[in-house]
Amino acid sequence: MEVDVICFSKNRAFQLSELLRSYFLLIDRFDDASTSGSVALRFHVIYTASPKHLASYRLLRDRYPQVEFLQESGFGEEGNGNIPDFKDGHFAAHLRYCLFLPPVMGEQYRRTRFVQFLVDDMLFFRHFPLCHWLHLLDRNQHIWCVHSSLHAGISHSHSANADATPPIFVKHEPPTHSLFLQGTGTHDWDLPINLTGSIYRQTDMQKLWQCMLDQQLPVCHPNRLEVSGNRAFARESSFSSQYPLCASAFVAHCSAITVNRVQEIYRNPVYDTLPTLSSVLTSSSPIAGRELSFPREFRLQNVDDLLELLEKGVIFDLEAYAKSSFSSVHIGIFVLTSSTDATNECF
């Protein structure tokens, strides 16, 4: 099987760095069944950055040579069905390129192909069974997608500031996934197109892409893409009739650390929080030869302030997140530790 991971990023190199680190650390690309083999994975980052942030993305490009970084000319505020040529570097053109890439192993292998969407403020903190989730989609043709950021403990929508009513679950399969009926939950549970970690069949995303273009829906910005995708899904009845089910993770594997906002299309709320130091650190601990301290004016809501975190040698404390429980996909906890003190345990 093959999966193209498509991540969207803007001016958040530190958070993207931690997403990449945690994803490659905790991904399970191998199935227990010897006949199933492994997953061929291609990772793409579609990003835009102001001049002050460009050097940080160049650093990540060097640090992760296995990732394809696609710099765009800017997240367009407007969009329609007219897709610019790929060489122009527009968001929609990069996205089309990723969705319609030829197979890694060639057409003759006819392997099922998938797409996973990520956003740069996500963090993985437990091993996640990617191979199992892909096999689930491959075997069960009634499942629309796997929502890796959802689990039965999600009961609040931070974006809507409201309760997120869980859907009707039809089956729990610990420790990997649960199945639920589409359209029976609210808010985060009622987003067929969810860019926060959800996994889809490539052919379904290509069909949805064409539906969005046919309906002249804007696709030139990640936020517009998610809204347009859900509108196209609702208007195309064949999707919901063919796929009455969705899958979610059985336990929490990842969250979106929502402490800043880099787009102005929607006024999504962010948490007004301060960084927390892991128990192995104090505010005066030497990190990468420098003192780890935060000036009084340091604000996580200001992405420019986060640039120095890449230089300080600090990372998110994955163990602290794994030991916590969250009722919302979007969280405000920002726990840091030293890269020299980090553990590679299986959480």
Order of alpha helices (4+ residues) and beta strands (2+ residues): beta-alpha-beta-alpha-beta-alpha-beta-beta-alpha-beta-beta-beta-beta-beta-beta-alpha-alpha-alpha-beta-beta-beta-beta-beta-alpha-beta-alpha-beta-beta
